[in-house]
Amino acid sequence: MNAPSRQPDDLLSELQCHGVRWQDQSTGLSRRGGAGPSDHKALTLGARTAMVPVLNQASLDSPYEARPSSDGDLALIFREGRQVGQVELPGVPKFYARSTADGIPYWKIATLHSRDVLATTLLQHCIRMNDAATSCQFCAIGQSLVAGKTIARKRPAQLAEVAKAAVELDGVKHMVMTTGTPQTRDRGAAILCEAAAAVTAAVDLPIQAQCEPPDEDSWFQRLKDSGVVSLGMHLEAVTEPVRRKIMPGKAEVPVSRYFEAFEAAVEVFGRGQVSTYILAGLGDPEDAIAEMSERLAAIGVYPFVVPFVPIDGTPLAHHPKPDNALMQRLYPRIGASLRRHGLHSDDIRAGCAKCGACSALKHHE
């Protein structure tokens, strides 16, 4: 058997763009459907745990294949019959074995991402999801609910119970709370405040909240007062043609409003504690992503650039996978912006950019 030859950083980027052909998908920790990045499996390469696509159709034509060990603790990664790496498989967390008093499994309330991040979607519904004229074409927020893998609304007391167990049993270090956008002016900030207050009253756990920009900037201070330490408001796409095509409903909120909200949120949470997802591969030009990242970093917002993953069951299920060459050009450019403006993921108190498992950007800061 040939020895591995690829550097872990290069292999990570390749795997996140191409995905991995995985015969036994039951091994290790994985996630199909739901809000945010999905159809991934958590894989540990060296010191880094990353989320790598393995559960979508797009991964079936990946040049990479995984061959898990008999005990399920690790897998060898092959390309064209040649071993190029080895990954460890994080096990199922202990808190998954528990249920609430009314019989709801904890894993339906919050899930483990990467190695030490607890994540939940408070409202498994969005005002944009049922109409093709407004829905985000990449989103699978309704899939996990239909499949019975979650519940429609997570209550504050439930979240507090699960978060406390995740910290005590599995050493969870921070938490991400996102939500489908409700039909209210606050865009979900109100229920995020309720949930964060309940969790922080029960356990010492830094929380990132994620929502669309609320109509009133006063919500940012309310979120902070409830226990939220960092905030995500996600652009996803950066140019107007791509925004209108890929997420027509969200595109009704102009980029100018996002920047007003970003600046107001940075005043409350501090530089580097506000972030935004940018999905590379949706059609935005490379220069547009790099220029937007520079603009964001300049005002203290961390641009978390992630390769887009086509999710089965969505209108973009057959969208081309991102080009690793594109990501390898983008990452150093964005890293330079981060350094220029003094932003680093290790300084973020909680959230996706701190975790970094869905991107290789951390290696370029």
Buried (B, 14 or more C-beta within 10 A) or exposed (E): EEEBEBEBBBBBBBBBBBBBBBEEEEBBBBBBBBBBBBBBBBBBBBEBBBBBBBBBBBBEEBEBBBBBEEEEEBBBBBBEEEBBBBBBBBBBBBBBEBEBEEEBBBBBBBBBBBBBBBBBBBBBBBBBBEEEEBBBBBBBBBBBBEEEBBBEBBBBEBBBBBBBBBBEBBEBBBBBBBBBBBEEEBBBBBBBBBBBBBBBEBBEBBBBBBBBBBBBBEBBBBBBEBBBBBBBBBBBBBBEEBBEBBBBBBBEBEBEBBBEBBBBBBBBBBBBBBBBBBBBBBBBEBEBBBBBBBBBBEBBBBBBBBBBBBBBBBBBBEBEBBBBEBBBEBBEBBBBBBEEBEBBBEBBBBBBBBBBBBBBBBBBB
